[in-house]
Amino acid sequence: YIELFQDKQFWSSVMHTFQYILMYVPLVIVGGMALALPLSKKIRGRTFFKTSFFIPVISSWVAVSLIWKGLFNPKFGYINQILSWIGIQGPAWLFDPKWAMPAIVLTSVWKDIGFIMVILLGGLNNIPSHLYEASLIDGATFWKQFWKITLPLLTPTLFFALMITLINSFQIFDQVWIMTNGGPAGATSVIVEQIYRNAFS
């Protein structure tokens, strides 16, 4: 432990892990909420959309990482091609120390957003509908309903989703190992990746 706490590479991996958490957690929670709110209403094709958003959750991290590694390819990947259509020159993504971690975050959000959506949908479905009906009679707008009814009553579910997301964030390994192997230049080296590298590699 003395050697560990004197290791610059360890502290670098801790910093990168927290960098990942600061980007990933707000995006996946807000994104999950943005998907859950409309899907909690009786809209056409609701089951199809719920299934579509949940499919990545049950997919293998290896398969997802390899697909997104191809999408982020700076020369042949679809992401940079789409950006070029609107006049933006895409970065090198996984080969650029500045963009490698955001690329991993985007991949993680895409895979996990459906899981958070399902958790929040469960919470939203437990909110009594008569509260919304009474607020509509009083002339409450959507945003007033959200801040005064939805958010306070969804707080326990949000707290659970936040805890699950934080636990998952500290366990990040698969996508880092497959997409960047901790690179480039150690820019995506995280705690679990360092544990695996030092203990088993």
TITI-623425 format. One record per residue (C-alpha): x, y, z; chain. Coordinates in Angstrom, 2 decimals, always signed. Layout:
BEGIN
+---------+---------+---------+------+
:      xx :      yy :      zz : unit :
+---------+---------+---------+------+
:       X :       Y :       Z :    A :
...
+---------+---------+---------+------+
END
This chain:
BEGIN
+---------+---------+---------+------+
:      xx :      yy :      zz : unit :
+---------+---------+---------+------+
:   +0.00 :   +0.00 :   +0.00 :    A :
:   +2.90 :   +2.38 :   +0.67 :    A :
:   +4.23 :   +1.71 :   -2.83 :    A :
:   +0.74 :   +2.10 :   -4.28 :    A :
:   +0.15 :   +5.54 :   -2.81 :    A :
:   +3.55 :   +6.67 :   -4.07 :    A :
:   +2.82 :   +5.46 :   -7.60 :    A :
:   +2.06 :   +8.33 :  -10.00 :    A :
:   +0.34 :   +5.95 :  -12.42 :    A :
:   -2.12 :   +4.91 :   -9.69 :    A :
:   -3.07 :   +8.51 :   -8.93 :    A :
:   -3.39 :   +9.16 :  -12.65 :    A :
:   -5.83 :   +6.24 :  -12.97 :    A :
:   -7.83 :   +7.58 :   -9.98 :    A :
:   -8.04 :  +10.99 :  -11.66 :    A :
:   -9.19 :   +9.42 :  -14.94 :    A :
:  -11.82 :   +7.35 :  -13.12 :    A :
:  -13.26 :  +10.47 :  -11.49 :    A :
:  -13.09 :  +12.28 :  -14.84 :    A :
:  -15.18 :   +9.45 :  -16.32 :    A :
:  -17.66 :   +9.61 :  -13.41 :    A :
:  -18.11 :  +13.40 :  -13.73 :    A :
:  -19.02 :  +13.04 :  -17.41 :    A :
:  -20.91 :   +9.72 :  -17.35 :    A :
:  -23.18 :  +10.02 :  -14.30 :    A :
:  -24.97 :  +13.30 :  -15.19 :    A :
:  -25.37 :  +12.27 :  -18.84 :    A :
:  -26.86 :   +8.84 :  -18.11 :    A :
:  -29.18 :  +10.11 :  -15.32 :    A :
:  -30.47 :  +13.13 :  -17.29 :    A :
:  -30.67 :  +11.05 :  -20.49 :    A :
:  -32.55 :   +8.28 :  -18.71 :    A :
:  -34.98 :  +10.84 :  -17.30 :    A :
:  -35.44 :  +12.43 :  -20.74 :    A :
:  -36.38 :   +9.02 :  -22.17 :    A :
:  -38.52 :   +7.90 :  -19.22 :    A :
:  -40.75 :  +11.01 :  -19.05 :    A :
:  -42.36 :  +10.68 :  -22.51 :    A :
:  -42.42 :   +6.86 :  -22.32 :    A :
:  -44.37 :   +7.02 :  -19.04 :    A :
:  -47.30 :   +8.53 :  -21.02 :    A :
:  -49.63 :   +6.51 :  -23.20 :    A :
:  -47.98 :   +7.20 :  -26.55 :    A :
:  -48.08 :   +5.16 :  -29.75 :    A :
:  -45.23 :   +2.66 :  -30.12 :    A :
:  -44.21 :   +2.92 :  -26.46 :    A :
:  -43.34 :   -0.80 :  -26.17 :    A :
:  -41.21 :   -0.65 :  -29.32 :    A :
:  -39.21 :   +2.33 :  -28.04 :    A :
:  -38.72 :   +0.82 :  -24.57 :    A :
:  -37.44 :   -2.41 :  -26.13 :    A :
:  -35.16 :   -0.52 :  -28.55 :    A :
:  -33.55 :   +1.51 :  -25.78 :    A :
:  -33.13 :   -1.55 :  -23.54 :    A :
:  -31.49 :   -3.86 :  -26.12 :    A :
:  -27.97 :   -2.34 :  -25.61 :    A :
:  -28.24 :   -3.10 :  -21.87 :    A :
:  -28.44 :   -6.85 :  -22.49 :    A :
:  -25.71 :   -6.77 :  -25.14 :    A :
:  -22.16 :   -7.92 :  -24.39 :    A :
:  -19.67 :   -5.19 :  -23.50 :    A :
:  -17.15 :   -6.83 :  -25.83 :    A :
:  -19.51 :   -6.61 :  -28.82 :    A :
:  -20.59 :   -3.05 :  -27.97 :    A :
:  -16.98 :   -1.88 :  -27.50 :    A :
:  -15.85 :   -3.38 :  -30.81 :    A :
:  -18.78 :   -1.81 :  -32.69 :    A :
:  -18.14 :   +1.64 :  -31.20 :    A :
:  -14.40 :   +1.27 :  -31.76 :    A :
:  -15.24 :   +0.96 :  -35.46 :    A :
:  -17.68 :   +3.89 :  -35.33 :    A :
:  -15.00 :   +6.11 :  -33.75 :    A :
:  -12.39 :   +5.23 :  -36.41 :    A :
:  -11.12 :   +8.67 :  -37.56 :    A :
:  -10.86 :   +7.69 :  -41.24 :    A :
:  -13.57 :   +5.10 :  -41.86 :    A :
:  -15.93 :   +5.52 :  -38.87 :    A :
:  -19.50 :   +6.68 :  -39.39 :    A :
:  -19.34 :   +9.30 :  -36.62 :    A :
:  -16.72 :  +11.44 :  -38.37 :    A :
:  -18.52 :  +10.91 :  -41.69 :    A :
:  -21.76 :  +12.27 :  -40.21 :    A :
:  -19.88 :  +15.22 :  -38.67 :    A :
:  -18.31 :  +15.99 :  -42.06 :    A :
:  -21.81 :  +16.32 :  -43.59 :    A :
:  -22.44 :  +19.34 :  -41.34 :    A :
:  -18.98 :  +20.82 :  -41.95 :    A :
:  -17.26 :  +19.57 :  -38.79 :    A :
:  -13.90 :  +17.83 :  -38.98 :    A :
:  -14.11 :  +15.02 :  -36.44 :    A :
:  -11.25 :  +14.38 :  -34.01 :    A :
:   -9.09 :  +11.24 :  -33.88 :    A :
:  -11.28 :  +10.06 :  -30.97 :    A :
:   -9.63 :   +6.96 :  -29.48 :    A :
:   -6.19 :   +8.04 :  -30.75 :    A :
:   -6.40 :  +11.52 :  -29.20 :    A :
:   -5.72 :  +11.89 :  -25.44 :    A :
:   -8.30 :  +14.72 :  -25.25 :    A :
:  -11.11 :  +12.79 :  -26.97 :    A :
:  -10.51 :   +9.17 :  -25.91 :    A :
:  -12.30 :   +9.47 :  -22.55 :    A :
:  -15.33 :  +11.35 :  -23.99 :    A :
:  -15.61 :   +8.59 :  -26.61 :    A :
:  -15.67 :   +5.92 :  -23.89 :    A :
:  -18.25 :   +7.97 :  -21.95 :    A :
:  -20.51 :   +8.22 :  -25.02 :    A :
:  -20.26 :   +4.46 :  -25.54 :    A :
:  -21.09 :   +3.79 :  -21.88 :    A :
:  -24.05 :   +6.19 :  -21.89 :    A :
:  -25.44 :   +4.58 :  -25.06 :    A :
:  -25.25 :   +1.13 :  -23.46 :    A :
:  -26.55 :   +2.00 :  -19.98 :    A :
:  -29.17 :   +4.69 :  -20.64 :    A :
:  -31.88 :   +2.07 :  -21.20 :    A :
:  -31.23 :   +0.55 :  -17.76 :    A :
:  -31.65 :   +3.91 :  -16.01 :    A :
:  -34.73 :   +4.60 :  -18.15 :    A :
:  -36.41 :   +1.37 :  -16.93 :    A :
:  -35.63 :   +2.16 :  -13.27 :    A :
:  -37.05 :   +5.69 :  -13.59 :    A :
:  -40.08 :   +4.42 :  -15.51 :    A :
:  -40.88 :   +2.20 :  -12.53 :    A :
:  -40.70 :   +5.23 :  -10.24 :    A :
:  -42.80 :   +7.40 :  -12.57 :    A :
:  -45.52 :   +4.74 :  -12.84 :    A :
:  -45.84 :   +4.73 :   -9.04 :    A :
:  -46.71 :   +8.44 :   -8.88 :    A :
:  -50.51 :   +8.77 :   -8.42 :    A :
:  -52.16 :  +10.22 :  -11.54 :    A :
:  -54.69 :  +12.23 :   -9.51 :    A :
:  -51.89 :  +14.58 :   -8.43 :    A :
:  -51.29 :  +15.56 :  -12.06 :    A :
:  -55.03 :  +15.89 :  -12.70 :    A :
:  -55.44 :  +18.21 :   -9.70 :    A :
:  -52.47 :  +20.32 :  -10.77 :    A :
:  -53.89 :  +20.66 :  -14.31 :    A :
:  -57.14 :  +21.99 :  -12.85 :    A :
:  -55.06 :  +24.55 :  -10.93 :    A :
:  -53.37 :  +25.56 :  -14.20 :    A :
:  -49.94 :  +24.03 :  -13.60 :    A :
:  -47.61 :  +23.85 :  -16.63 :    A :
:  -45.50 :  +20.79 :  -17.51 :    A :
:  -42.42 :  +22.29 :  -15.84 :    A :
:  -44.32 :  +23.15 :  -12.64 :    A :
:  -45.63 :  +19.59 :  -12.51 :    A :
:  -42.11 :  +18.30 :  -13.03 :    A :
:  -40.51 :  +20.43 :  -10.27 :    A :
:  -43.37 :  +20.24 :   -7.74 :    A :
:  -44.74 :  +16.69 :   -8.25 :    A :
:  -42.53 :  +14.45 :  -10.40 :    A :
:  -39.08 :  +15.28 :   -9.02 :    A :
:  -39.95 :  +15.22 :   -5.27 :    A :
:  -41.85 :  +11.92 :   -5.55 :    A :
:  -39.16 :  +10.41 :   -7.80 :    A :
:  -36.31 :  +11.27 :   -5.39 :    A :
:  -36.00 :   +7.75 :   -3.84 :    A :
:  -35.86 :   +6.16 :   -7.31 :    A :
:  -33.38 :   +8.78 :   -8.51 :    A :
:  -31.20 :   +8.11 :   -5.47 :    A :
:  -31.22 :   +4.36 :   -6.21 :    A :
:  -30.38 :   +5.00 :   -9.89 :    A :
:  -27.56 :   +7.34 :   -8.83 :    A :
:  -26.06 :   +4.74 :   -6.46 :    A :
:  -26.22 :   +1.99 :   -9.11 :    A :
:  -24.63 :   +4.33 :  -11.66 :    A :
:  -21.82 :   +5.33 :   -9.29 :    A :
:  -21.05 :   +1.67 :   -8.50 :    A :
:  -20.96 :   +0.85 :  -12.23 :    A :
:  -18.72 :   +3.86 :  -12.85 :    A :
:  -16.05 :   +2.72 :  -10.41 :    A :
:  -16.11 :   -0.73 :  -12.04 :    A :
:  -15.37 :   +0.59 :  -15.56 :    A :
:  -12.98 :   -1.80 :  -17.29 :    A :
:  -14.31 :   -3.69 :  -20.33 :    A :
:  -14.77 :   -0.73 :  -22.66 :    A :
:  -11.43 :   +0.80 :  -21.67 :    A :
:   -9.51 :   -2.44 :  -22.14 :    A :
:  -11.07 :   -3.22 :  -25.54 :    A :
:  -11.33 :   +0.28 :  -27.03 :    A :
:   -8.09 :   +1.92 :  -25.88 :    A :
:   -6.17 :   -0.53 :  -23.63 :    A :
:   -5.68 :   +2.39 :  -21.24 :    A :
:   -4.22 :   +4.65 :  -23.94 :    A :
:   -3.43 :   +6.80 :  -25.75 :    A :
:   -0.52 :   +7.77 :  -23.52 :    A :
:   -2.42 :   +6.53 :  -20.45 :    A :
:   -5.29 :   +9.01 :  -21.03 :    A :
:   -7.97 :   +6.40 :  -20.28 :    A :
:   -6.16 :   +4.36 :  -17.65 :    A :
:   -8.64 :   +3.68 :  -14.82 :    A :
:   -8.47 :   +1.98 :  -11.41 :    A :
:   -9.76 :   -1.49 :  -12.39 :    A :
:   -7.63 :   -1.49 :  -15.55 :    A :
:   -4.55 :   -0.79 :  -13.39 :    A :
:   -5.53 :   -3.56 :  -10.96 :    A :
:   -5.86 :   -6.03 :  -13.83 :    A :
:   -2.65 :   -4.87 :  -15.50 :    A :
:   -0.57 :   -5.12 :  -12.30 :    A :
:   -2.18 :   -8.25 :  -10.83 :    A :
:   -2.73 :  -10.47 :  -13.89 :    A :
:   -0.88 :   -9.11 :  -16.93 :    A :
+---------+---------+---------+------+
END
